[in-house]
Amino acid sequence: MEEKRHINIQYDKELREVKDSLIYVGALTEKAIEQGMNALLNRDTELARQVIANDILIDRLDIEIEEKCIRLLALRQPAAKDLRFITTAIKINGHLERIGDMAANIAEKAIILNQEPLLKPYIDLPRMAEVAQGMIKESLDAFVNEDVALAHKVRKDDQIIDNLNEQIFRELLTFMMEDPHTIHRSLIISQISKLLERVSDHAEGIADMVIYMVTGQSVRHKPASAENG
Amino acid sequence: MKLRLFHKFFFAFLTVGIAVVAMAGFLIERELRTDLTTRIDDEIAAEARIIALMPAGEIARHAEELAERARARLTLIDATGRVTVDSERDNREMDNHLDRPEIQEALLKGVGKAVRYSLTLKKDMIYVAVPLQEGSRTTGYIRLSRPLTEIALATYGMGKTVFAIMLAIVVVSLTIALLFSLKMLSPIHKMAVFAGQVRTGNISGTLRIDSRDEIGQLAECINEMVAVLQEKIRTADAEKRKLESVFSNMREGVMVLDAENRIESVNRGIEEMTGRQHRDVIGKTLLEAFRNSKLHDALERFRVREETIYDEIGLGDNRPVMMDVTFSAFRGETDAERKTILVFHDVTRLKKLERIRTDFVANVTHEIRTPLTAIIGFVETLQRGAVDDRGKTQEFLRTIHENAQRLNRLVDDLLILTGIELSETNFHPERLTIEGALDQALAVIADRVSERKLKLFKEIRQDLPPIRADKDSLIQVLLNILDNAVKFTPEGGTITVTASPGAEQDLIVRIADTGVGIPKGEIPRLGERFYRTDKTRSRELGGTGLGLSIVKHLMKAHQGRMVIESSLGRGTTVSLHFPIFQESI
């Protein structure tokens, strides 16, 4: 969008606005996941409540962006790259909104866990959160800079998350078998792990859409290893 | 450039020369033509008069001979205009000549002249007619005519000369133009080249032209102008460099946004604070570059309110940075020159200090209240009659004593800490061997080591250099670290003490345990007063929460430092770096 200026300045401005709004929501969701995980790891219930409250803003922006995109489609009848950008924006918007919801879900689980004693020091969960946050960050960076190489990297990182998710599940299983008192907490931690896994899936979805937006090729539902190996 | 001026000279000379010659040629030609015509006129007029003296019959008879003698065409016309004889034509084919201008003129004035194109002979002819008279009666006309070829020949000759002169003028003006342009142009060309250099920014050197005329003055002016320019540029450059160095060297981050709110420039402060490189942010919007919703919100607020605003914003990828951001506007002459200036002030440290201070007050209160509550509680119980129960009294008194001691320890630690901070402790650095101090410290904790069935290894090289330290402080430092190692290592664990020379003129004492370890995120906070990784457990173990804080401060007073490495569940290694004793100090 930057390289080719449209004759219609207003149209340009509207496209810009969509991009800016998306980055804004991206910033909010990125922060929400970070804060949600901090609420869990630092047992900070207050922060968790804040994350849940902030999700309302993300939801509102989700609707706003979608309306903007539909208006653009209807009024400007974009073609070629602009069309790809707007369709991509709609999809990325959806992914971001879901990530925001998951941040709120993680915060809810954190509140429950904070009321009970610590099951064990978290080791794999923070690592998983770190990777997932990195994926969100990089997928958004890829979107901002239209960086296809970075988008491909995000797709590959998904594997790390899947492995960690399995590892956490196995570990929790041993806890539950050893001591039935830990079942409740273990299940919640397992859910959080699953949530993070889905967050990473959405980050991957954003990366897919970035690749589509820039190159016009759809890489969805294809394994990340297949295309570079 | 050069050619153009040459062309101008050349064409000017050429035009003037040719114009003069053409004008002269034209005038001369006209004069010549008139002159010749008159002469021919007069000549044939005279001849005509002579012929007219002859009787008409004679003329007719000798017409051809007469014509030849007069080098002219002879026409005899009778009074009615009929041609009776013509030297070159059959008279019967010729029409009535009475209406010819020369005849008419001859009739009126006695002689008639005309120059015109002869339809009969098809050439320009000069005609002269005189009347034939018998007495006073005109009986006819004699007309002589000669073609104008003579005149043409004469003018042609002159035309050739004129052409030759013109050619000469072309050559001369070419030469003059060349000489002129060379003479004039060489300095002008020099000036042009020099001015070109100045335009491209090379403003060194002066223009050298040895001429005292206007061109010399012009060169002088240019030299002065360049000198002034040089001075101005130098001042502006110096000013710019000064501002740039201020801009890039200030600790505060400065960012300039253009009229479209894209980042136009950032200084090094911004790069250091945010960890983002110059090239990664230039040309992007704040959102694209930092993806920070609060920063974007602040900018929006600034744009709406149009006044300087301040905000505290968390930034930074690797480490969280708390920023105090000031937005201000720079209004140019046009809207396109409008800029927004953001000044970032890193308040992370301030915020941290603020938190530590509030934490400290809260902690001190808490730490003091816990034992005090116990003491007051037990004393009240004793007052209410428990004092009569001897067994209980003993037990209560012991608890009261324990808590009083804990309070005492706390106050002691606080005093040490405050003392170090105010540099009021008797701090006497001297030449010490680390082994002596270590042995003393190990002796103090020896009982507790065996009590908890810990294995203690000491690996100290014999050739270690002496260090510069205050003896009491050194033992205090070692004791605090060893005390922590003993406390947080489960029964049967190992504590290893090593000492070895470091890389930077220092000596490193490492105390490694196989204890519970410390979460990575908490290591930087360990030196804070009352900071405990595991709050309940530490207090159970009788810690005041000040041990590491004291170590940290004492190490600082020794110009050494403490480095903590740890992995959860595996153990912690504390490295103490002491400066080596040097005689000169």
Interface residues (C-beta under 8 A of the other chain):
Chain A: D20 I23 Y24 G26 A27 L28 E30 K31 P121 I123 K137 L140 V144
Chain B: K284 T285 L287 E288 R291 N292 S293 H296 D317 P519 L568
